[in-house]
Structures are given as C-alpha cells and as structure tokens.
Amino acid sequence: MGSIVGAVSVIALVIFNARYLYLTRKMSESAAMQAATAQATLAKLENQIAANLEIERHAALTVLNQTRNHVAVSTPNFRSQTRLASDKLRLMPDDWNVLAAYVSRHLPDTSTHVTVASLLLHTCEDAFNRLTLIPTPDRSNRNHQVEFDELGIHLDNLRKAINEINSAFYPEVVHTPPD
C-alpha cells in the first residue's frame, strides 16, 4: 500500500510540475509579447518625438528667416524713409516666442543672442518709427544725425545677432582629411 501511495504522489507531483511548467512558459511568452509591443510603441514614440522636434525646428527657422528678411527689406533706406504716425514699422514678429522657446530648449548656448536680438528689435523698431516721422529737411540737425547713426549701429548689431542665431541652426561640419 505504501508503494501505491508513493507512486500516486510521484504522479501527482509530475502532473503538478508539468502544469506549472506549462503555465510558466505561457507567462513567459506573454511577457515576451508585451516586451515586443512596448519596444514597438517606444520606437513609434521616438519617431513622433523626432518629427515634433523637426516641426519645432522648422517653425523656429521660419520665424528667424521671416524676421531677417523683414529687417533686410524694411530698413536699408532708413535715413531717407518717411512714415506717418499711423504707419508704424513692426520688426518684432508676433511669433518670436516660438524661436525663443526652441532656442532655449535645444540651443541654450544661443539664448544670449536671442535675448540681444529681442532687445535690438524693440530698440530699432522704436527708433525707426520715431526717426522716420521727422521731416527730411529737419534731419540735417546734428542731434538727429547722431540718432540716425545710432540706429544704423543698432541695425548692424541686430543683423549680427540674427546671423549668430542662424549659424547655431547650421553648425559647420569640420572635415578632417583621411590619414
């Protein structure tokens, strides 16, 4: 009788172990499928993040290029231009914050140039709008000449700051000759 009980116990243990191994294998397969799904999801998220970064970069570059073009087109003849008080020039674009936010997150070494360009955009805009209201004959006044000269210096510095920001988007590639 003792051997029958022993044999039944061994058979029960074998069945239990087989069932345990079967369930363990199923859980392992399930975990592998979950890991594969997680990897696929992660790859999709990485692609989406890269696409979003490219969209942000493009938006920031668009703001920068529009600003540079607007300054280049609107200000070259500032010494001879006249404007009405109602016809104010706006150099600072409404979406300048898109550029500032992108640069602060992705090009932090360039943030200073964005701050300088922001200040210069406001300074140039104010001076330009004030000085172009002065009638042309009155511009020969020495004080006005000094103000126009200062505006010219500010515009040159603004162009330099914008070019510095632009160069941060397109870092130079240094090629070393092969040995």
C-alpha positions as CSV (number, residue, x, y, z in Angstrom):
1,M,0.0,0.0,0.0
2,G,2.9,2.3,0.8
3,S,4.3,1.9,-2.7
4,I,0.9,2.8,-4.3
5,V,0.7,6.0,-2.2
6,G,4.3,6.8,-3.2
7,A,3.6,6.1,-6.9
8,V,0.4,8.3,-6.8
9,S,2.4,11.0,-5.0
10,V,5.1,10.9,-7.7
11,I,2.5,11.0,-10.5
12,A,0.7,13.9,-8.8
13,L,4.0,15.8,-8.5
14,V,4.8,15.1,-12.1
15,I,1.4,16.4,-13.2
16,F,1.7,19.4,-10.9
17,N,5.2,20.2,-12.2
18,A,4.1,19.7,-15.9
19,R,1.2,22.1,-15.3
20,Y,3.5,24.6,-13.6
21,L,6.0,24.5,-16.4
22,Y,3.2,24.9,-19.0
23,L,1.8,28.0,-17.2
24,T,5.3,29.4,-16.7
25,R,6.0,29.0,-20.4
26,K,2.7,30.7,-21.3
27,M,3.5,33.6,-18.9
28,S,7.0,33.9,-20.4
29,E,5.5,34.0,-23.9
30,S,3.1,36.7,-22.8
31,A,5.8,38.7,-21.2
32,A,7.9,38.5,-24.4
33,M,4.9,39.7,-26.5
34,Q,4.4,42.6,-24.1
35,A,8.1,43.5,-24.4
36,A,7.9,43.4,-28.2
37,T,4.7,45.6,-28.1
38,A,6.5,48.0,-25.7
39,Q,9.5,48.2,-28.0
40,A,7.3,48.9,-31.0
41,T,5.4,51.6,-29.0
42,L,8.7,53.1,-27.9
43,A,10.0,53.2,-31.5
44,K,6.8,54.9,-32.6
45,L,7.1,57.5,-29.7
46,E,10.7,58.1,-30.6
47,N,9.7,58.7,-34.3
48,Q,6.9,61.0,-33.2
49,I,9.3,63.0,-30.9
50,A,11.8,63.3,-33.7
51,A,9.0,64.5,-36.1
52,N,7.8,67.0,-33.5
53,L,11.3,68.3,-32.9
54,E,11.7,68.8,-36.7
55,I,8.4,70.7,-36.8
56,E,9.5,72.9,-33.9
57,R,12.9,73.5,-35.6
58,H,11.2,74.4,-38.9
59,A,8.8,76.8,-37.1
60,A,11.7,78.5,-35.3
61,L,13.7,78.8,-38.5
62,T,10.7,80.2,-40.3
63,V,10.3,82.9,-37.7
64,L,14.1,83.7,-37.9
65,N,14.1,83.8,-41.7
66,Q,11.0,86.0,-41.8
67,T,12.5,88.4,-39.3
68,R,15.8,88.5,-41.1
69,N,14.0,89.2,-44.4
70,H,11.7,91.7,-42.9
71,V,14.7,93.7,-41.4
72,A,16.6,93.4,-44.7
73,V,13.6,94.7,-46.8
74,S,12.2,97.3,-44.3
75,T,15.3,99.1,-43.0
76,P,18.0,99.6,-45.7
77,N,17.0,103.2,-46.6
78,F,16.1,104.2,-43.1
79,R,17.9,107.6,-43.4
80,S,15.7,108.7,-46.3
81,Q,12.4,106.9,-45.4
82,T,9.5,108.9,-44.0
83,R,6.4,107.4,-42.4
84,L,3.2,108.6,-41.0
85,A,2.5,108.1,-37.3
86,S,-0.2,105.6,-38.2
87,D,2.2,103.6,-40.5
88,K,4.4,102.1,-37.8
89,L,7.0,99.5,-38.7
90,R,6.9,96.3,-36.7
91,L,10.2,94.5,-36.6
92,M,9.4,92.1,-33.7
93,P,7.2,89.3,-35.1
94,D,4.2,88.2,-33.1
95,D,5.6,84.6,-33.0
96,W,9.1,85.5,-31.9
97,N,8.4,83.4,-28.8
98,V,8.4,80.3,-31.0
99,L,12.1,80.9,-31.8
100,A,13.0,81.9,-28.3
101,A,11.4,78.8,-26.8
102,Y,13.1,76.5,-29.3
103,V,16.5,78.0,-28.8
104,S,16.2,77.9,-25.0
105,R,15.4,74.2,-25.1
106,H,17.6,73.0,-27.9
107,L,20.3,75.6,-28.4
108,P,20.9,77.0,-24.9
109,D,24.3,78.4,-25.9
110,T,22.5,80.7,-28.4
111,S,19.9,82.0,-25.9
112,T,22.0,85.1,-25.3
113,H,21.9,86.0,-29.0
114,V,18.1,85.7,-28.9
115,T,17.9,88.0,-25.9
116,V,20.1,90.5,-27.6
117,A,18.2,90.3,-30.9
118,S,14.9,90.8,-28.9
119,L,16.2,93.9,-27.3
120,L,17.6,95.2,-30.6
121,L,14.4,94.5,-32.4
122,H,12.5,96.6,-29.9
123,T,15.2,99.3,-29.9
124,C,15.4,99.5,-33.7
125,E,11.6,99.4,-34.1
126,D,11.1,102.3,-31.6
127,A,14.0,104.4,-33.1
128,F,12.9,103.7,-36.7
129,N,9.3,104.7,-36.0
130,R,10.4,107.8,-34.2
131,L,13.0,109.0,-36.6
132,T,11.1,108.3,-39.8
133,L,8.4,110.8,-38.6
134,I,11.0,113.6,-38.7
135,P,10.5,115.6,-42.0
136,T,13.5,115.1,-44.3
137,P,14.7,118.8,-44.2
138,D,14.8,118.7,-40.4
139,R,17.1,115.6,-40.4
140,S,20.2,117.7,-41.0
141,N,20.1,118.7,-37.3
142,R,23.2,117.3,-35.6
143,N,21.1,115.6,-32.9
144,H,19.0,113.8,-35.4
145,Q,22.2,112.8,-37.3
146,V,23.5,111.2,-34.2
147,E,20.3,109.3,-33.6
148,F,20.2,108.1,-37.2
149,D,23.9,106.9,-36.8
150,E,23.0,105.1,-33.6
151,L,20.0,103.4,-35.4
152,G,22.5,102.3,-38.1
153,I,24.7,100.8,-35.4
154,H,21.8,99.0,-33.7
155,L,20.6,97.6,-37.1
156,D,24.1,96.3,-37.8
157,N,24.2,94.7,-34.4
158,L,20.7,93.2,-34.9
159,R,21.8,91.7,-38.2
160,K,24.9,90.2,-36.5
161,A,22.7,88.7,-33.7
162,I,20.3,87.2,-36.2
163,N,23.2,85.7,-38.2
164,E,24.6,84.2,-34.9
165,I,21.2,82.6,-34.2
166,N,21.0,81.3,-37.7
167,S,24.5,79.9,-37.6
168,A,23.5,77.9,-34.5
169,F,20.9,76.1,-36.6
170,Y,23.5,75.2,-39.1
171,P,26.7,74.3,-37.3
172,E,29.7,74.0,-39.6
173,V,30.8,70.5,-40.3
174,V,34.6,70.1,-39.9
175,H,36.0,67.6,-42.3
176,T,39.4,66.1,-41.4
177,P,41.4,64.7,-44.2
178,P,41.9,60.9,-44.1
179,D,45.3,59.6,-42.8
